[in-house]
């Protein structure tokens, strides 16, 4: 099941079924499960304004994970670079994802700081990055542009 979110009146963020399946593997269903996270990889479509998330990196042994926190290691950046080279420079870095042990996730102050830093310091195409949080019952997505505030995207329903 792919997920589609409205970014602007002319742009959508599409998370493919394969990427959604990868995200759902890390839902924190039990109290013993730690937060997980990674990087979003995909493409900016040439024939439209849409952005597609084709894959996500999985948690790495070098990540720091607990029930209520996740700190992404540099290994994710390394994986993203390798995938970019493998795909002849067509696979783009689109943002960061992580889980929360709540049904309908909401970003913490630490999450928002992390997102501000990513937009300010990371190298990426386009004008914005995306930040899904995977909860126990739903995936919610926020975005931050180079020039604007953090805002939540609304999911499109078919």
PyMOL commands that place a pseudoatom at each C-alpha (Angstrom):
pseudoatom trace, name=CA, resn=UNK, resi=1, chain=A, elem=C, hetatm=0, pos=[0.000, 0.000, 0.000]
pseudoatom trace, name=CA, resn=UNK, resi=2, chain=A, elem=C, hetatm=0, pos=[1.611, 3.235, -1.123]
pseudoatom trace, name=CA, resn=UNK, resi=3, chain=A, elem=C, hetatm=0, pos=[1.046, 6.453, 0.799]
pseudoatom trace, name=CA, resn=UNK, resi=4, chain=A, elem=C, hetatm=0, pos=[0.472, 9.822, -0.861]
pseudoatom trace, name=CA, resn=UNK, resi=5, chain=A, elem=C, hetatm=0, pos=[0.766, 13.184, 0.895]
pseudoatom trace, name=CA, resn=UNK, resi=6, chain=A, elem=C, hetatm=0, pos=[-0.031, 16.669, -0.423]
pseudoatom trace, name=CA, resn=UNK, resi=7, chain=A, elem=C, hetatm=0, pos=[3.056, 18.908, -0.296]
pseudoatom trace, name=CA, resn=UNK, resi=8, chain=A, elem=C, hetatm=0, pos=[1.743, 21.908, -2.274]
pseudoatom trace, name=CA, resn=UNK, resi=9, chain=A, elem=C, hetatm=0, pos=[-1.163, 22.445, -4.659]
pseudoatom trace, name=CA, resn=UNK, resi=10, chain=A, elem=C, hetatm=0, pos=[0.969, 20.948, -7.449]
pseudoatom trace, name=CA, resn=UNK, resi=11, chain=A, elem=C, hetatm=0, pos=[3.294, 18.581, -5.580]
pseudoatom trace, name=CA, resn=UNK, resi=12, chain=A, elem=C, hetatm=0, pos=[2.807, 15.235, -3.828]
pseudoatom trace, name=CA, resn=UNK, resi=13, chain=A, elem=C, hetatm=0, pos=[5.095, 13.024, -1.782]
pseudoatom trace, name=CA, resn=UNK, resi=14, chain=A, elem=C, hetatm=0, pos=[4.563, 9.388, -2.782]
pseudoatom trace, name=CA, resn=UNK, resi=15, chain=A, elem=C, hetatm=0, pos=[5.956, 6.662, -0.531]
pseudoatom trace, name=CA, resn=UNK, resi=16, chain=A, elem=C, hetatm=0, pos=[6.001, 3.425, -2.541]
pseudoatom trace, name=CA, resn=UNK, resi=17, chain=A, elem=C, hetatm=0, pos=[4.569, 0.175, -1.206]
pseudoatom trace, name=CA, resn=UNK, resi=18, chain=A, elem=C, hetatm=0, pos=[8.074, -1.263, -0.882]
pseudoatom trace, name=CA, resn=UNK, resi=19, chain=A, elem=C, hetatm=0, pos=[9.235, 1.689, 1.244]
pseudoatom trace, name=CA, resn=UNK, resi=20, chain=A, elem=C, hetatm=0, pos=[6.063, 1.577, 3.387]
pseudoatom trace, name=CA, resn=UNK, resi=21, chain=A, elem=C, hetatm=0, pos=[6.639, -2.144, 4.015]
pseudoatom trace, name=CA, resn=UNK, resi=22, chain=A, elem=C, hetatm=0, pos=[10.202, -1.366, 5.171]
pseudoatom trace, name=CA, resn=UNK, resi=23, chain=A, elem=C, hetatm=0, pos=[8.960, 1.346, 7.527]
pseudoatom trace, name=CA, resn=UNK, resi=24, chain=A, elem=C, hetatm=0, pos=[6.269, -0.906, 9.004]
pseudoatom trace, name=CA, resn=UNK, resi=25, chain=A, elem=C, hetatm=0, pos=[8.843, -3.563, 9.878]
pseudoatom trace, name=CA, resn=UNK, resi=26, chain=A, elem=C, hetatm=0, pos=[10.006, -1.268, 12.679]
pseudoatom trace, name=CA, resn=UNK, resi=27, chain=A, elem=C, hetatm=0, pos=[6.689, -0.321, 14.340]
pseudoatom trace, name=CA, resn=UNK, resi=28, chain=A, elem=C, hetatm=0, pos=[7.176, -0.336, 18.127]
pseudoatom trace, name=CA, resn=UNK, resi=29, chain=A, elem=C, hetatm=0, pos=[4.372, -2.748, 19.050]
pseudoatom trace, name=CA, resn=UNK, resi=30, chain=A, elem=C, hetatm=0, pos=[5.892, -3.975, 22.315]
pseudoatom trace, name=CA, resn=UNK, resi=31, chain=A, elem=C, hetatm=0, pos=[7.367, -2.126, 25.270]
pseudoatom trace, name=CA, resn=UNK, resi=32, chain=A, elem=C, hetatm=0, pos=[10.730, -3.872, 24.683]
pseudoatom trace, name=CA, resn=UNK, resi=33, chain=A, elem=C, hetatm=0, pos=[11.133, -2.478, 21.155]
pseudoatom trace, name=CA, resn=UNK, resi=34, chain=A, elem=C, hetatm=0, pos=[13.494, 0.439, 20.641]
pseudoatom trace, name=CA, resn=UNK, resi=35, chain=A, elem=C, hetatm=0, pos=[13.031, 3.383, 18.298]
pseudoatom trace, name=CA, resn=UNK, resi=36, chain=A, elem=C, hetatm=0, pos=[14.355, 2.838, 14.797]
pseudoatom trace, name=CA, resn=UNK, resi=37, chain=A, elem=C, hetatm=0, pos=[15.168, 5.181, 11.963]
pseudoatom trace, name=CA, resn=UNK, resi=38, chain=A, elem=C, hetatm=0, pos=[17.015, 5.860, 8.779]
pseudoatom trace, name=CA, resn=UNK, resi=39, chain=A, elem=C, hetatm=0, pos=[17.173, 7.885, 5.600]
pseudoatom trace, name=CA, resn=UNK, resi=40, chain=A, elem=C, hetatm=0, pos=[14.633, 8.311, 2.781]
pseudoatom trace, name=CA, resn=UNK, resi=41, chain=A, elem=C, hetatm=0, pos=[15.942, 7.681, -0.743]
pseudoatom trace, name=CA, resn=UNK, resi=42, chain=A, elem=C, hetatm=0, pos=[14.065, 8.282, -3.984]
pseudoatom trace, name=CA, resn=UNK, resi=43, chain=A, elem=C, hetatm=0, pos=[13.591, 10.632, -6.885]
pseudoatom trace, name=CA, resn=UNK, resi=44, chain=A, elem=C, hetatm=0, pos=[12.181, 13.908, -8.099]
pseudoatom trace, name=CA, resn=UNK, resi=45, chain=A, elem=C, hetatm=0, pos=[9.967, 13.064, -11.081]
pseudoatom trace, name=CA, resn=UNK, resi=46, chain=A, elem=C, hetatm=0, pos=[10.897, 14.839, -14.287]
pseudoatom trace, name=CA, resn=UNK, resi=47, chain=A, elem=C, hetatm=0, pos=[7.388, 15.002, -15.775]
pseudoatom trace, name=CA, resn=UNK, resi=48, chain=A, elem=C, hetatm=0, pos=[5.725, 16.417, -12.642]
pseudoatom trace, name=CA, resn=UNK, resi=49, chain=A, elem=C, hetatm=0, pos=[6.506, 18.123, -9.340]
pseudoatom trace, name=CA, resn=UNK, resi=50, chain=A, elem=C, hetatm=0, pos=[5.985, 14.868, -7.445]
pseudoatom trace, name=CA, resn=UNK, resi=51, chain=A, elem=C, hetatm=0, pos=[8.642, 13.285, -5.239]
pseudoatom trace, name=CA, resn=UNK, resi=52, chain=A, elem=C, hetatm=0, pos=[8.828, 9.508, -4.768]
pseudoatom trace, name=CA, resn=UNK, resi=53, chain=A, elem=C, hetatm=0, pos=[10.373, 7.657, -1.823]
pseudoatom trace, name=CA, resn=UNK, resi=54, chain=A, elem=C, hetatm=0, pos=[11.531, 4.339, -3.294]
pseudoatom trace, name=CA, resn=UNK, resi=55, chain=A, elem=C, hetatm=0, pos=[13.517, 2.975, -0.364]
pseudoatom trace, name=CA, resn=UNK, resi=56, chain=A, elem=C, hetatm=0, pos=[14.626, 3.670, 3.187]
pseudoatom trace, name=CA, resn=UNK, resi=57, chain=A, elem=C, hetatm=0, pos=[17.721, 2.678, 5.084]
pseudoatom trace, name=CA, resn=UNK, resi=58, chain=A, elem=C, hetatm=0, pos=[17.206, 0.313, 8.011]
pseudoatom trace, name=CA, resn=UNK, resi=59, chain=A, elem=C, hetatm=0, pos=[18.533, 0.736, 11.542]
pseudoatom trace, name=CA, resn=UNK, resi=60, chain=A, elem=C, hetatm=0, pos=[22.277, 0.074, 11.771]
pseudoatom trace, name=CA, resn=UNK, resi=61, chain=A, elem=C, hetatm=0, pos=[24.281, -1.542, 14.589]
pseudoatom trace, name=CA, resn=UNK, resi=62, chain=A, elem=C, hetatm=0, pos=[26.127, 1.762, 15.050]
pseudoatom trace, name=CA, resn=UNK, resi=63, chain=A, elem=C, hetatm=0, pos=[22.872, 3.692, 15.727]
pseudoatom trace, name=CA, resn=UNK, resi=64, chain=A, elem=C, hetatm=0, pos=[22.056, 4.576, 19.337]
pseudoatom trace, name=CA, resn=UNK, resi=65, chain=A, elem=C, hetatm=0, pos=[18.565, 3.324, 20.121]
pseudoatom trace, name=CA, resn=UNK, resi=66, chain=A, elem=C, hetatm=0, pos=[16.337, 3.254, 23.188]
pseudoatom trace, name=CA, resn=UNK, resi=67, chain=A, elem=C, hetatm=0, pos=[12.610, 3.009, 23.834]
pseudoatom trace, name=CA, resn=UNK, resi=68, chain=A, elem=C, hetatm=0, pos=[12.167, 6.775, 23.454]
pseudoatom trace, name=CA, resn=UNK, resi=69, chain=A, elem=C, hetatm=0, pos=[15.136, 7.966, 21.390]
pseudoatom trace, name=CA, resn=UNK, resi=70, chain=A, elem=C, hetatm=0, pos=[17.044, 7.294, 18.215]
pseudoatom trace, name=CA, resn=UNK, resi=71, chain=A, elem=C, hetatm=0, pos=[20.385, 8.733, 17.097]
pseudoatom trace, name=CA, resn=UNK, resi=72, chain=A, elem=C, hetatm=0, pos=[21.298, 8.003, 13.506]
pseudoatom trace, name=CA, resn=UNK, resi=73, chain=A, elem=C, hetatm=0, pos=[24.900, 6.978, 12.850]
pseudoatom trace, name=CA, resn=UNK, resi=74, chain=A, elem=C, hetatm=0, pos=[27.028, 8.100, 9.896]
pseudoatom trace, name=CA, resn=UNK, resi=75, chain=A, elem=C, hetatm=0, pos=[26.507, 4.625, 8.387]
pseudoatom trace, name=CA, resn=UNK, resi=76, chain=A, elem=C, hetatm=0, pos=[23.203, 5.838, 6.874]
pseudoatom trace, name=CA, resn=UNK, resi=77, chain=A, elem=C, hetatm=0, pos=[25.041, 8.574, 4.989]
pseudoatom trace, name=CA, resn=UNK, resi=78, chain=A, elem=C, hetatm=0, pos=[27.524, 5.975, 3.733]
pseudoatom trace, name=CA, resn=UNK, resi=79, chain=A, elem=C, hetatm=0, pos=[24.707, 3.691, 2.541]
pseudoatom trace, name=CA, resn=UNK, resi=80, chain=A, elem=C, hetatm=0, pos=[22.964, 6.614, 0.805]
pseudoatom trace, name=CA, resn=UNK, resi=81, chain=A, elem=C, hetatm=0, pos=[26.182, 7.526, -1.034]
pseudoatom trace, name=CA, resn=UNK, resi=82, chain=A, elem=C, hetatm=0, pos=[26.706, 3.907, -2.123]
pseudoatom trace, name=CA, resn=UNK, resi=83, chain=A, elem=C, hetatm=0, pos=[23.129, 3.651, -3.409]
pseudoatom trace, name=CA, resn=UNK, resi=84, chain=A, elem=C, hetatm=0, pos=[23.546, 6.985, -5.236]
pseudoatom trace, name=CA, resn=UNK, resi=85, chain=A, elem=C, hetatm=0, pos=[26.638, 5.633, -7.019]
pseudoatom trace, name=CA, resn=UNK, resi=86, chain=A, elem=C, hetatm=0, pos=[24.941, 2.295, -7.793]
pseudoatom trace, name=CA, resn=UNK, resi=87, chain=A, elem=C, hetatm=0, pos=[21.978, 4.101, -9.343]
pseudoatom trace, name=CA, resn=UNK, resi=88, chain=A, elem=C, hetatm=0, pos=[24.150, 6.315, -11.579]
pseudoatom trace, name=CA, resn=UNK, resi=89, chain=A, elem=C, hetatm=0, pos=[23.499, 9.432, -9.492]
pseudoatom trace, name=CA, resn=UNK, resi=90, chain=A, elem=C, hetatm=0, pos=[19.709, 9.208, -9.902]
pseudoatom trace, name=CA, resn=UNK, resi=91, chain=A, elem=C, hetatm=0, pos=[18.734, 8.222, -6.354]
pseudoatom trace, name=CA, resn=UNK, resi=92, chain=A, elem=C, hetatm=0, pos=[18.235, 11.302, -4.174]
pseudoatom trace, name=CA, resn=UNK, resi=93, chain=A, elem=C, hetatm=0, pos=[18.401, 11.883, -0.423]
pseudoatom trace, name=CA, resn=UNK, resi=94, chain=A, elem=C, hetatm=0, pos=[14.889, 13.026, 0.548]
pseudoatom trace, name=CA, resn=UNK, resi=95, chain=A, elem=C, hetatm=0, pos=[14.861, 13.144, 4.330]
pseudoatom trace, name=CA, resn=UNK, resi=96, chain=A, elem=C, hetatm=0, pos=[14.915, 11.208, 7.597]
pseudoatom trace, name=CA, resn=UNK, resi=97, chain=A, elem=C, hetatm=0, pos=[12.475, 8.789, 9.218]
pseudoatom trace, name=CA, resn=UNK, resi=98, chain=A, elem=C, hetatm=0, pos=[12.102, 7.266, 12.661]
pseudoatom trace, name=CA, resn=UNK, resi=99, chain=A, elem=C, hetatm=0, pos=[9.575, 5.529, 14.890]
pseudoatom trace, name=CA, resn=UNK, resi=100, chain=A, elem=C, hetatm=0, pos=[7.701, 6.561, 18.016]
pseudoatom trace, name=CA, resn=UNK, resi=101, chain=A, elem=C, hetatm=0, pos=[6.023, 4.252, 20.562]
pseudoatom trace, name=CA, resn=UNK, resi=102, chain=A, elem=C, hetatm=0, pos=[2.654, 5.996, 20.205]
pseudoatom trace, name=CA, resn=UNK, resi=103, chain=A, elem=C, hetatm=0, pos=[-0.415, 5.329, 18.049]
pseudoatom trace, name=CA, resn=UNK, resi=104, chain=A, elem=C, hetatm=0, pos=[-0.468, 8.719, 16.318]
pseudoatom trace, name=CA, resn=UNK, resi=105, chain=A, elem=C, hetatm=0, pos=[3.089, 10.060, 16.472]
pseudoatom trace, name=CA, resn=UNK, resi=106, chain=A, elem=C, hetatm=0, pos=[3.956, 13.684, 17.129]
pseudoatom trace, name=CA, resn=UNK, resi=107, chain=A, elem=C, hetatm=0, pos=[7.434, 15.212, 16.822]
pseudoatom trace, name=CA, resn=UNK, resi=108, chain=A, elem=C, hetatm=0, pos=[9.380, 16.017, 19.961]
pseudoatom trace, name=CA, resn=UNK, resi=109, chain=A, elem=C, hetatm=0, pos=[11.474, 19.131, 20.467]
pseudoatom trace, name=CA, resn=UNK, resi=110, chain=A, elem=C, hetatm=0, pos=[14.563, 16.984, 19.728]
pseudoatom trace, name=CA, resn=UNK, resi=111, chain=A, elem=C, hetatm=0, pos=[12.968, 15.801, 16.452]
pseudoatom trace, name=CA, resn=UNK, resi=112, chain=A, elem=C, hetatm=0, pos=[12.306, 19.366, 15.349]
pseudoatom trace, name=CA, resn=UNK, resi=113, chain=A, elem=C, hetatm=0, pos=[15.885, 20.400, 16.171]
pseudoatom trace, name=CA, resn=UNK, resi=114, chain=A, elem=C, hetatm=0, pos=[17.193, 17.402, 14.196]
pseudoatom trace, name=CA, resn=UNK, resi=115, chain=A, elem=C, hetatm=0, pos=[15.074, 18.398, 11.202]
pseudoatom trace, name=CA, resn=UNK, resi=116, chain=A, elem=C, hetatm=0, pos=[16.227, 22.032, 11.368]
pseudoatom trace, name=CA, resn=UNK, resi=117, chain=A, elem=C, hetatm=0, pos=[19.844, 20.824, 11.380]
pseudoatom trace, name=CA, resn=UNK, resi=118, chain=A, elem=C, hetatm=0, pos=[19.257, 18.424, 8.473]
pseudoatom trace, name=CA, resn=UNK, resi=119, chain=A, elem=C, hetatm=0, pos=[17.816, 21.179, 6.263]
pseudoatom trace, name=CA, resn=UNK, resi=120, chain=A, elem=C, hetatm=0, pos=[20.569, 23.610, 7.266]
pseudoatom trace, name=CA, resn=UNK, resi=121, chain=A, elem=C, hetatm=0, pos=[23.536, 21.225, 6.964]
pseudoatom trace, name=CA, resn=UNK, resi=122, chain=A, elem=C, hetatm=0, pos=[22.722, 18.310, 4.634]
pseudoatom trace, name=CA, resn=UNK, resi=123, chain=A, elem=C, hetatm=0, pos=[23.249, 18.330, 0.869]
pseudoatom trace, name=CA, resn=UNK, resi=124, chain=A, elem=C, hetatm=0, pos=[20.052, 17.644, -1.069]
pseudoatom trace, name=CA, resn=UNK, resi=125, chain=A, elem=C, hetatm=0, pos=[18.235, 18.449, -4.312]
pseudoatom trace, name=CA, resn=UNK, resi=126, chain=A, elem=C, hetatm=0, pos=[15.051, 20.466, -4.266]
pseudoatom trace, name=CA, resn=UNK, resi=127, chain=A, elem=C, hetatm=0, pos=[13.851, 22.930, -1.699]
pseudoatom trace, name=CA, resn=UNK, resi=128, chain=A, elem=C, hetatm=0, pos=[12.738, 20.671, 1.151]
pseudoatom trace, name=CA, resn=UNK, resi=129, chain=A, elem=C, hetatm=0, pos=[13.275, 17.498, 3.134]
pseudoatom trace, name=CA, resn=UNK, resi=130, chain=A, elem=C, hetatm=0, pos=[10.637, 15.106, 4.499]
pseudoatom trace, name=CA, resn=UNK, resi=131, chain=A, elem=C, hetatm=0, pos=[10.366, 13.572, 7.955]
pseudoatom trace, name=CA, resn=UNK, resi=132, chain=A, elem=C, hetatm=0, pos=[8.001, 10.618, 8.445]
pseudoatom trace, name=CA, resn=UNK, resi=133, chain=A, elem=C, hetatm=0, pos=[7.388, 9.348, 11.959]
pseudoatom trace, name=CA, resn=UNK, resi=134, chain=A, elem=C, hetatm=0, pos=[6.116, 5.782, 12.119]
pseudoatom trace, name=CA, resn=UNK, resi=135, chain=A, elem=C, hetatm=0, pos=[3.636, 5.268, 14.939]
pseudoatom trace, name=CA, resn=UNK, resi=136, chain=A, elem=C, hetatm=0, pos=[1.851, 2.125, 16.072]
pseudoatom trace, name=CA, resn=UNK, resi=137, chain=A, elem=C, hetatm=0, pos=[-1.290, 2.927, 14.050]
pseudoatom trace, name=CA, resn=UNK, resi=138, chain=A, elem=C, hetatm=0, pos=[-0.276, 5.505, 11.465]
pseudoatom trace, name=CA, resn=UNK, resi=139, chain=A, elem=C, hetatm=0, pos=[2.596, 7.133, 9.619]
pseudoatom trace, name=CA, resn=UNK, resi=140, chain=A, elem=C, hetatm=0, pos=[2.576, 10.923, 9.759]
pseudoatom trace, name=CA, resn=UNK, resi=141, chain=A, elem=C, hetatm=0, pos=[4.888, 13.121, 7.669]
pseudoatom trace, name=CA, resn=UNK, resi=142, chain=A, elem=C, hetatm=0, pos=[6.326, 16.592, 8.248]
pseudoatom trace, name=CA, resn=UNK, resi=143, chain=A, elem=C, hetatm=0, pos=[8.380, 18.726, 5.879]
pseudoatom trace, name=CA, resn=UNK, resi=144, chain=A, elem=C, hetatm=0, pos=[10.775, 21.622, 6.240]
pseudoatom trace, name=CA, resn=UNK, resi=145, chain=A, elem=C, hetatm=0, pos=[11.844, 23.781, 3.334]
pseudoatom trace, name=CA, resn=UNK, resi=146, chain=A, elem=C, hetatm=0, pos=[15.062, 25.741, 3.132]
pseudoatom trace, name=CA, resn=UNK, resi=147, chain=A, elem=C, hetatm=0, pos=[12.980, 28.896, 3.601]
pseudoatom trace, name=CA, resn=UNK, resi=148, chain=A, elem=C, hetatm=0, pos=[10.040, 27.957, 5.811]
pseudoatom trace, name=CA, resn=UNK, resi=149, chain=A, elem=C, hetatm=0, pos=[8.714, 26.430, 8.958]
pseudoatom trace, name=CA, resn=UNK, resi=150, chain=A, elem=C, hetatm=0, pos=[8.151, 22.773, 9.758]
pseudoatom trace, name=CA, resn=UNK, resi=151, chain=A, elem=C, hetatm=0, pos=[4.643, 21.695, 8.794]
pseudoatom trace, name=CA, resn=UNK, resi=152, chain=A, elem=C, hetatm=0, pos=[2.692, 18.483, 8.691]
pseudoatom trace, name=CA, resn=UNK, resi=153, chain=A, elem=C, hetatm=0, pos=[1.573, 17.067, 5.344]
pseudoatom trace, name=CA, resn=UNK, resi=154, chain=A, elem=C, hetatm=0, pos=[-1.992, 15.888, 4.850]
pseudoatom trace, name=CA, resn=UNK, resi=155, chain=A, elem=C, hetatm=0, pos=[-2.468, 12.376, 3.540]
pseudoatom trace, name=CA, resn=UNK, resi=156, chain=A, elem=C, hetatm=0, pos=[-4.449, 11.998, 0.326]
pseudoatom trace, name=CA, resn=UNK, resi=157, chain=A, elem=C, hetatm=0, pos=[-7.111, 9.303, 0.346]
pseudoatom trace, name=CA, resn=UNK, resi=158, chain=A, elem=C, hetatm=0, pos=[-8.258, 7.576, -2.825]
for i in range(1, 158): cmd.bond("trace and resi %d" % i, "trace and resi %d" % (i + 1))
show_as sticks, trace
zoom trace
